[in-house]
């Protein structure tokens, strides 16, 4: 494993394991029936004219979220700058995800919710099953190995974490 990748994983593990230290607020979300999504403009890099924002989509009523789910969404949103940096280090990875058993996903780079959004199927693939085998009470960060997605658009890295709600 490259030195850069080790540094990246260390940074992400710190963010994931110390959400209270982030002082991050839940990003603006918009309700659309039973779905919610990130409600902010897509930012672009001036140097490359490239989108540098992730998108968060999921199921649930925003006004009924527990504090822990709000904190997890804030933490998942805070991963986006690390995903931006990781894409420069791991050139073969086209997409980075944070998938939650609380039925939401943060995906980088941005893809519109009409094209791609959270689905319960994300929690039933081989990578998710590996995490489920660990048990929710372990609350561990688990990295999948790169894989080719169903659309065949390239390599991916997945990041999963269980967050235990009371």
C-alpha positions, 0 to 999 in steps of 0.5 A: 500500500502506498504511503499516500494511501496510508495517510488518506486512510488514517485521515478518514479513520480519524474523521470517522472515529471522532465525529464530535471533534469535527464541529461539523453541522448537518448540511442543508437537506431537502425533503422529496416525499420519503427521500431526502437529498443534499440541498446545496449548489454543486461547486466546481474547481476553477482550475479544472472546471470539475465538480468537487462536491459529493452528493448525499441522498437517502430515505427518511423524514428530516424533521424526525432524524435522531441526533446520531443520524444528524451527526453521521450525515454531518460526518459523511459530508465532512469526508468529501474533501478527503475523497477529493484528495483521494481521487488524485492519489488513487487514479483508478478509483472513479467513485468514493462512497460512504454508505450508512445502515441508516439508509443514506449515501454520500457519493463523490464526485457529484452525481445527480439524484435523478441518475443515482441515489441511495437504494436498499440494495446497497446494503445487500451486496457482497461488501455490505454483507462483509460488514454486517458479519462484523456486527453492528456493535463493533462500529468498525470502519471497513474498506472494500477492495476496488471493484467494477460497478454494475454499470461497468464505469470503472474501479471504485473504493467503498467506505462503510461504517455502522453507527449504533443508534440507541 
